Amino acid sequence: MKKGMKALLIAVSAILLVAVSVSLTVAYFTSQADVKNTFTVGKVDISLYEEGAEYDNGVYGQTYENIIPGGSYNKAPTVTVEKGSVESYVRMMVNVVFENAMDEAQLGDSLDGIFSGVDAKWTLAGKTVSADNTSVVYEYRYNSTVEALDEAVELEALFTEIVIPGEWEEADLNGFNNMQINVEGHAIQAFGFADANEAWANF
């Protein structure tokens, strides 16, 4: 009986030793690496500057007085794509507004020629005459996309002068009394569009 008990104790001890040895082998090498993704929203931001322009009653612009045939007047609208802006298409819309309706001849090639010194990096993409002949809108597009993530990018001035055609006579100039030339700068992200045409169609 004692021999049996002794054998049983040895067997139990052996089992405990096996259990202990197994438990000692259940140790793992572990490591952990984390990736934290931070998303910041992209932006498109531009400003429009014109040398000589000032604010008057909340309106930014210039006044030109006593214009004459053949006269030239400084006007250089310049767009800056501000720092942090994603790749974008840029354009300027130049709206020539008249106090009275003009005839078709006055709204033709002569009027197109009043913008002098148009920079080669800007391309005329379209011209729209209003149904009542009181305004003409010119759309100029910058030839390439612009990205300004690290620093602001000042683009070339659209043009440098307004030149009054020398062939215009007093009767023609009367129609230009109180004429306004309003310039707007636009920008839209390039990503997601096949080309500039598609982008501006969705502006």
Summary of the structure (lengths in Angstrom):
residues: 203
radius of gyration: 36.9
end to end distance: 99.2
largest distance: 138.4
contacts: 490
relative contact order: 0.21
helix: 19%
strand: 33%
